[in-house]
Amino acid sequence: MKKIVSYLLLAVLVLGCFAAFAGCNTTPKEPVEGAFIGTYLLDSALSEGITLTRQQMIDNNVGDMSYTFKSDGKVNYAIGETTGTGDFKKEGDVVTISIGGQVLADMTLDGDTLALTTGGVIFYLKKQ
């Protein structure tokens, strides 16, 4: 369990550090319409076949994660204690988040759930 928590913590730190040091991109985006727009909160994470709930990750100091997607192509994010704003584009079921023109993450959308894979860990975020 400690190994899994360590992997989760590392994955969250990597995402948080990248987000914290990236600049802001002011390129206008085309409006995004539909049910996809909204806030997605961390629900669980899967690593080495073990699933941890959001509460277990918070209790083990891994942190929390949320993304709020807006129709103007902007996304507000909170990864652990790092917060910021980036851009996103949605093509089919793939959502790409970029900050300062650099891709932070590619997520896969399945219904009301986003899946983010990083460092061998899959984070699942549910639409609120």
C-alpha positions as CSV (number, residue, x, y, z in Angstrom):
1,M,0.0,0.0,0.0
2,K,2.9,2.4,0.8
3,K,4.3,1.8,-2.6
4,I,1.0,2.6,-4.3
5,V,0.6,5.8,-2.3
6,S,4.2,6.7,-3.2
7,Y,3.4,6.3,-7.0
8,L,0.2,8.3,-6.6
9,L,2.0,11.1,-4.7
10,L,4.8,11.2,-7.4
11,A,2.2,11.4,-10.2
12,V,0.3,14.2,-8.5
13,L,3.6,16.1,-7.8
14,V,4.8,15.8,-11.4
15,L,1.5,17.2,-12.7
16,G,1.5,19.9,-10.1
17,C,5.0,21.0,-10.8
18,F,4.5,21.1,-14.5
19,A,1.4,23.1,-14.1
20,A,3.0,25.5,-11.6
21,F,6.0,26.4,-13.9
22,A,4.2,26.6,-17.2
23,G,3.2,30.0,-18.6
24,C,-0.3,31.1,-19.8
25,N,-1.3,30.9,-23.4
26,T,-3.6,33.6,-24.6
27,T,-4.5,32.1,-28.0
28,P,-8.2,32.4,-28.5
29,K,-10.0,29.0,-28.7
30,E,-13.2,28.0,-30.5
31,P,-16.2,27.7,-28.2
32,V,-16.9,24.2,-26.9
33,E,-20.5,23.3,-26.5
34,G,-22.4,20.4,-24.9
35,A,-22.7,18.3,-21.8
36,F,-18.9,17.9,-21.5
37,I,-18.5,21.4,-20.1
38,G,-18.4,21.5,-16.2
39,T,-16.4,20.4,-13.2
40,Y,-14.7,17.1,-12.8
41,L,-13.5,15.9,-9.4
42,L,-11.1,13.1,-8.5
43,D,-13.0,10.0,-7.8
44,S,-10.3,7.3,-7.6
45,A,-7.0,6.1,-8.9
46,L,-5.7,2.8,-10.2
47,S,-2.1,1.7,-9.8
48,E,-0.6,-1.8,-10.1
49,G,-4.1,-3.3,-9.9
50,I,-5.0,-1.5,-6.7
51,T,-7.8,1.1,-6.6
52,L,-7.7,4.0,-4.1
53,T,-10.7,6.2,-3.4
54,R,-10.4,10.0,-3.4
55,Q,-10.7,9.9,0.4
56,Q,-7.9,7.4,0.8
57,M,-5.7,9.6,-1.4
58,I,-6.5,12.7,0.7
59,D,-6.0,10.7,4.0
60,N,-2.6,9.6,2.7
61,N,-1.5,13.1,1.8
62,V,-1.5,12.4,-2.0
63,G,-3.9,15.3,-2.5
64,D,-7.0,16.1,-4.5
65,M,-7.5,17.0,-8.1
66,S,-10.2,18.9,-10.1
67,Y,-10.7,20.4,-13.5
68,T,-13.4,22.9,-14.6
69,F,-13.9,23.1,-18.3
70,K,-15.4,26.3,-19.8
71,S,-17.1,26.8,-23.1
72,D,-14.4,29.4,-24.1
73,G,-11.8,26.7,-24.3
74,K,-10.3,27.5,-20.8
75,V,-9.8,25.1,-18.0
76,N,-9.3,25.9,-14.3
77,Y,-7.4,23.2,-12.5
78,A,-6.4,22.3,-8.9
79,I,-3.7,19.6,-8.5
80,G,-2.9,19.2,-4.9
81,E,-2.2,22.7,-3.7
82,T,-1.3,24.0,-7.2
83,T,-4.1,25.9,-9.0
84,G,-4.1,27.6,-12.4
85,T,-5.7,28.1,-15.7
86,G,-4.9,26.5,-19.1
87,D,-6.5,25.8,-22.4
88,F,-8.1,22.6,-23.7
89,K,-9.4,21.1,-26.8
90,K,-11.7,18.2,-27.2
91,E,-11.5,15.9,-30.2
92,G,-13.9,13.0,-30.0
93,D,-13.3,11.3,-26.6
94,V,-9.8,12.8,-26.1
95,V,-9.4,16.0,-24.1
96,T,-6.0,17.7,-24.3
97,I,-5.0,20.3,-21.7
98,S,-2.2,22.7,-22.5
99,I,-0.5,25.4,-20.5
100,G,1.6,28.0,-22.3
101,G,1.4,25.9,-25.4
102,Q,2.8,22.8,-23.7
103,V,0.6,19.8,-23.4
104,L,0.0,19.0,-19.7
105,A,-2.2,16.0,-20.2
106,D,-4.3,14.0,-22.5
107,M,-7.5,12.6,-20.9
108,T,-10.0,10.1,-22.2
109,L,-13.7,10.9,-21.8
110,D,-16.1,8.0,-21.2
111,G,-19.6,9.2,-20.3
112,D,-19.2,11.4,-17.2
113,T,-15.7,10.2,-16.4
114,L,-12.3,11.5,-17.5
115,A,-9.3,9.2,-17.2
116,L,-5.9,10.7,-16.9
117,T,-2.9,8.4,-17.1
118,T,0.5,9.5,-15.8
119,G,3.5,7.7,-14.3
120,G,1.7,4.4,-14.6
121,V,-1.3,5.6,-12.5
122,I,-4.8,6.1,-13.9
123,F,-6.7,8.9,-12.2
124,Y,-10.5,8.9,-12.7
125,L,-12.4,12.2,-12.4
126,K,-16.2,12.3,-12.3
127,K,-18.4,15.1,-13.6
128,Q,-20.2,16.9,-10.8
